[in-house]
Amino acid sequence: AQTVTQSQPEMSVQEAETVTLSCTYDTSENNYYLFWYKQPPSRQMILVIRQEAYKQQNATENRFSVNFQKAAKSFSLKISDSQLGDTAMYFCAFIIQGAQKLVFGQGTRLTINP
Amino acid sequence: GAVVSQHPSRVICKSGTSVKIECRSLDFQATTMFWYRQFPKQSLMLMATSNEGSKATYEQGVEKDKFLINHASLTLSTLTVTSAHPEDSSFYICSARGRTGLQETQYFGPGTRLLVL
């Protein structure tokens, strides 16, 4: 069975600091896609970043970047120069190529303090 | 990015009544739509998956006669909670998967908060 584990239920950092959220996953498949979604207090799920498993280069989106370690099945999210608006629940997820269902982790509640 | 709308955003109803929630993909055709339920401080729990024109596939433990899903077109799916009871109170989120540009991505609606009295 495919699973996603986010080992940090809660994290808190000061504004402008860098923070890294951990995510590990388990699958026997070789082709899949990984995602980080953000759910702010409004509860709207927002796609932050995606990574194709066949790509060795880590994805980046402005202040957000990932450290994708395929052999270790690790997919951490780094937020640089954190802002108050980054306060949210962050969910790691993946989907097997050709499959329909996203598999979500349990989420990490991130608080950015002023 | 692509937009998924959901209506209503909040609904309060009496026990025993039925409630319909609409989900629309506004600027892309959704090959597949999903309905999730989310309890406070928890992750999303998939309820069912639907493809346009075919019956929804429900996850284990989800009553298909209670949570009716209709995926009438490539841009519209509805979830009807029939004979709602207080234990059905929750946050329901729809999601649509479609191709925008070169990538197929899953986008989420803003959610519907259901309170059954």
Interface residues (C-beta under 8 A of the other chain):
Chain A: Y37 S42 R43 Q44 M45 I46 L47 R50 F91 I95 Q100 K101 L102 F104 G105 Q106 G107 R109
Chain B: G1 T32 F34 Q38 K41 Q42 S43 L44 L46 T49 F91 I93 S95 R97 Q103 T105 Q106 Y107 F108 P110 G111
